[in-house]
Amino acid sequence: MRKRALGWLGDAALVLYFVFALFPVAWMVILSLKPAGQLFSTYFSFSPTLDGYRTVLGDSEGIPFVRYFVNSLVVSVGAVVLSLVVGLPAA
Amino acid sequence: MRLALRPCFLIVPALLLTCGILYPFGLGLYYTLFDFSASKPRPDMVGFENYRAVFTQEAFWNSAWVTVLYAVGAALAETVLGVAVALLLYRSTLVGRVLEKILILPLMIAPVIAAIIWKLMLQPSVGVVNHLLRPFGLGGVQWTDTPTGALLSSIAVDVWVYTPFVAILALAGLRSLPTSPFEAAAVDGAGWWYTFRRLTLPMLWPYVLVAVIFRFMDSLKVFDIIYALTEGGPGDSTVVLQIRAYLEAIRFQRYSFGISYTIVLWAVVYLAAMVLVKHLGKIQRKAAEVTT
């Protein structure tokens, strides 16, 4: 009985940590779906909109998202390839 | 002939790597001997004047103190929390198995992004954290607007991002421990606390210490989280050495002086790493003794 209670307590502690770990991520997603006017309201109810994503992915605001993504890809793939080429024979 | 040449070819990339690391380092070291700045494009050799200036600057000692507080605080909190999470996950309860899958999520978010989202959340009047605390009568906490609060908030963001890193390493360590000592202890009727203190902890220490080394060195060199969260403010309260170096070299355009700061920081990190790695060897030997 005592062991069972301790087990529940452990699970509760885990859940507590994960609330701390995941809340900012969830809040980030919520913020991304909010219209600009409700950005600073801290209530969880809001009228969801995909405007943010449309602005980022669309071409209307002149944000070359694909270009940025390709830049990131080139840098990370380049770094991996280069460090493998240099690091593998060295090891 | 061909056999004799092969080791020479294999060593070329390593040699290039060493040169690639040492050349900029040596060049930086060389620059610190001049008084190169935006107002003086034709620098004169000044010897160790830059270092003397660093060590006599009051801002340096403030930055050094803040850096140590930040690194020790962050590494300590991450280790305690990370090991605790790993121990709880190791029990493999239903809740634990589900949560383990998403443990790595904060690590996948760039620290700058994490700092920005926390900055929004910690905003005193419109941030969600104060909104949630309001029912408990704590709605007016000035998270990043007081010196102590700003430092603690930056440490908290560091803890948020990197605790999963420590937890993953500790969990991998726990799962790779030999089972026979635990079976022997169970046969002998050893209690939970005794097993934990005499078996789990000593054998787990090497894994934890590797995580501590990584985290401590990384947080000594912190830049992104603090720059995005507080920009070193309020006042000088969160200006760590790396931020100080950035301010001197880029904002005040005293290039040589800024590089001197990074060299001093490098020396600090190097010394800390040496001490910790030496300690690691000792602890590994101790862990080996437990299993035999």
Interface residues (C-beta under 8 A of the other chain):
Chain A: G7 G10 D11 A13 L14 V15 Y17 F18 F20 A21 L22 P24 V25 W27 M28 L31 F40 S41 T42 Y43 V85 V86 G87 L88 P89 A90
Chain B: L10 I11 V12 P13 A14 L16 L17 L81 A84 V85 L88 L89 R91 T93 V95 G96 L99 I102 L103 L105 P106 I109 I113 A114 I117 W118 L120 M121 V126 G127 V128 H131 L132 W160 T163 P164
